[in-house]
C-alpha cells in the first residue's frame, strides 16, 4: 500500500478520536456515498458499476480545515465483451483549506484539489449527480488529432496538485490557481495514467445579478503535452492549450438549470487544433420524494489534417432522461433512458439504466 493511501486511512481512523475530544473549533465529519448502477441495451456491458465516495473533514480551527476524499470504483467492462476490470483506487482530494468571511470573503485551497474549472465536476458524486451516467465529455477522450501525441478530453474530471485562491461577495466571485496538469488531462493521486507534471494557470469569475442566477467565465493556459510524452518524430517542445469557458446556473422555485460551453485551442506542429464541448441539464422537483432530470451534451473533436477527407469535424453526443425517487433519507433510486452517438458513428446507442444510491453522514 502506498504512503498516500496509508495517510488517508490514518486520517479516517483518527477522525473519530478528534470528534470525541472536540472543542468549538476542533471537530470532524465523515460522509459516505455508495452508488450501484446497471445499464442494458446497445453496446453496453450487463455488469454493474460500483462507486464508493468518502469525504472526510477535520476542522483544525475556526478558519482552517483538512479535507480528504478517497474514491473507489469497480467499472463495467469496455468494450462490453471484455473481462471484468479491477477496482480503481484513487484519492480525489487531500488538501488544506483556509476560509475568512467578511465584506470580501476569502478561501484558499492547497494540495490535491478539485479542478477550479468545469461545472460537470460537481456531478462526480452519485448523490449529487441528478442523472445516472457521468458527463461523457469529462472522461471519454477525443479522437487523435496530433500525430505522435496522446488522446485528450475536451475537459477532464481532474483533481490536480495545486493551489487556488477564491474571493467572493454576494454579487461576484473570482478565483485564480496554479495546478500541475492541464484541464484537458486527468491527474488524480493514485491513478496509473497521470500525465507529466507541468505548471498551468487557471482563472475564473462570475456575477450573481439576482438571487438564484449566476453567470461565469473561465480561462486556462499551459502545456498539455511534454516532449517525453511525444514520439521522437514529433519532438521538440511542449504542446500548449488555451481554454475559454462560459457557464451559468439558475435556480427558481423547484427548478434548477445548468449549462456550460468550452472552447479548447491546442498547438500542433502545423496549425492550431480547436475543440468544443457543451452541456445543458435541468432538474425539476415534483414532490419531496420525486424529481425528474435531463441532460444533453456534446463534444466536437479537432480535425486531423485538411482537405476533403477531413471535411467534417467528428463529434460525440449524449442525452439522458432520469426519474428519481427518494425511498428513505439515505436511499435514492433512479431510472434512466440514455442515448449516445459516439465519434465516427451515424447511429445512436439506446440504453436503459437503473441506480441505487446510499448516502450517510456519520457525524
C-alpha positions, 0 to 999 in steps of 0.5 A: 500500500502506498504512503498516500493511501496509508495517510488517508486511512490514518486520517479516517481512523483518527477522525473519530478520536478528534470528534470525541475530544472536540472543542468549538473549533476542533471537530470532524465529519465523515460522509459516505456515498455508495452508488450501484448502477446497471445499464442494458441495451446497445453496446453496453456491458450487463455488469454493474458499476460500483462507486464508493465516495468518502469525504472526510473533514477535520476542522483544525480551527475556526478558519482552517480545515483538512479535507480528504476524499478517497474514491473507489470504483469497480467499472463495467467492462469496455468494450462490453465483451471484455473481462471484468476490470479491477477496482480503481483506487484513487484519492480525489482530494487531500488538501488544506483549506483556509476560509475568512468571511467578511465584506470580501470573503476569502478561501484558499485551497492547497494540495490535491484539489478539485479542478477550479474549472468545469461545472460537470465536476460537481456531478462526480458524486452519485448523490449529487449527480441528478442523472445516472451516467457521468458527463461523457465529455469529462472522461471519454477522450477525443479522437487523435488529432496530433500525430505522435501525441496522446488522446485528450478530453475536451475537459477532464474530471481532474483533481490536480496538485495545486493551489487556488485562491477564491474571493467572493461577495454576494454579487461576484466571485473570482478565483485564480490557481496554479495546478500541475496538469492541464484541464484537458488531462486527468491527474488524480493521486493514485491513478496509473495514467497521470500525465507529466507534471507541468505548471498551468494557470487557471482563472475564473469569475462570475456575477450573481445579478439576482438571487438564484442566477449566476453567470461565469467565465473561465480561462486556462493556459499551459502545456498539455503535452511534454516532449517525453510524452511525444514520439521522437518524430514529433519532438521538440517542445511542449504542446500548449492549450488555451481554454475559454469557458462560459457557464451559468446556473439558475435556480427558481422555485423547484427548478434548477438549470445548468449549462456550460460551453468550452472552447479548447485551442491546442498547438500542433506542429502545423496549425492550431487544433480547436475543440468544443464541448457543451452541456445543458441539464435541468432538474425539476422537483415534483414532490419531496420524494420525486424529481425528474432530470435531463441532460444533453451534451456534446463534444466536437473533436479537432480535425486531423489534417485538411482537405476533403477527407477531413471535411467534417469535424467528428463529434460525440453526443449524449442525452439522458432522461432520469426519474428519481425517487427518494425511498428513505433519507439515505436511499435514492433510486433512479431510472434512466433512458440514455442515448449516445452517438459516439465519434465516427458513428451515424447511429445512436446507442439506446440504453436503459439504466437503473441506480441505487444510491446510499448516502450517510453522514456519520457525524 
